[in-house]
Amino acid sequence: MANFAYVPAEHETEKASNSYVMSIIAVIAGMPLPVINLIATLIFYLGNRKGSYFTRWHCTQALLSQSSLLIINTAAVVWSFMILFHKKEISDSYIAFLITMILFNIAEFIATVHAAVKTRKGHHVEWYFYGTLTDLICREK
């Protein structure tokens, strides 16, 4: 678990919160193309990678969550295109995958909004799975 015993400064909480807000905006703007949200979050991460540990940590966590969304959303888009252009049938597996994808996106959206609000207030939000990966990737200088 990352060590955030100190109270981050206003500019740190704003940038950390914005990393989550950026991913929300990118998902909405790039809905038909799943890679748009990852690219936007990556650009924001690259712009803040030399920032404070608090900011870098949350930018990294937001980027990791977008990577998972890219995988599941890309699979849904590819599968949908195969059905549309190759005249494949809509199967129960496809419907189940779409429902899972939608639920995953809704859960990620709620978690992202929650993280944006909490980090803006200076609280550390560590997501299950992504927080552990972020700890492995992001180190204090």
Disulfide bonds with the S-S distance in Angstrom:
none
